[in-house]
Amino acid sequence: MQDARVAAMFGRDRAAAIFAVGMVWLVYAFTFWTMRQACDACGVTMVLLGIGACVVLLNTAAIAAMIRHYREDQAAIYGTDLYYLDRQRAMRRTGEI
């Protein structure tokens, strides 16, 4: 049985990772859009487009792999965090902190 807190932490981490990748795509698209005239003048539009596409695709693949790894090993990854969070909460209750 999986702890509901582990599922919640994984869900938040997954949402944050997906949001971050989406923002990377938006930043690269915006940068390309604003720089397209300068790129056309220099003749490097296709090179810049290719390099930018490689960067965002590799970032997307890396985040997808991270999410997959986190899903497979949730208990170990989040279990340690929860252990120390629970200990800290208990110490606060007893006045040790």
Secondary structure in CASP SS format (residue, H / E / C, confidence):
PFRMAT SS
TARGET T0000
AUTHOR 0000-0000-0000
METHOD secondary structure of the structure
MODEL  1
M C 1.00
Q C 1.00
D C 1.00
A H 1.00
R H 1.00
V H 1.00
A H 1.00
A H 1.00
M H 1.00
F H 1.00
G H 1.00
R H 1.00
D H 1.00
R H 1.00
A H 1.00
A H 1.00
A H 1.00
I H 1.00
F H 1.00
A H 1.00
V H 1.00
G H 1.00
M H 1.00
V H 1.00
W H 1.00
L H 1.00
V H 1.00
Y H 1.00
A H 1.00
F H 1.00
T H 1.00
F H 1.00
W H 1.00
T H 1.00
M H 1.00
R H 1.00
Q H 1.00
A H 1.00
C H 1.00
D H 1.00
A H 1.00
C H 1.00
G C 1.00
V C 1.00
T H 1.00
M H 1.00
V H 1.00
L H 1.00
L H 1.00
G H 1.00
I H 1.00
G H 1.00
A H 1.00
C H 1.00
V H 1.00
V H 1.00
L H 1.00
L H 1.00
N H 1.00
T H 1.00
A H 1.00
A H 1.00
I H 1.00
A H 1.00
A H 1.00
M H 1.00
I H 1.00
R H 1.00
H H 1.00
Y H 1.00
R H 1.00
E H 1.00
D C 1.00
Q H 1.00
A H 1.00
A H 1.00
I H 1.00
Y H 1.00
G H 1.00
T H 1.00
D H 1.00
L H 1.00
Y H 1.00
Y H 1.00
L H 1.00
D H 1.00
R H 1.00
Q H 1.00
R H 1.00
A H 1.00
M H 1.00
R H 1.00
R H 1.00
T H 1.00
G C 1.00
E C 1.00
I C 1.00
END
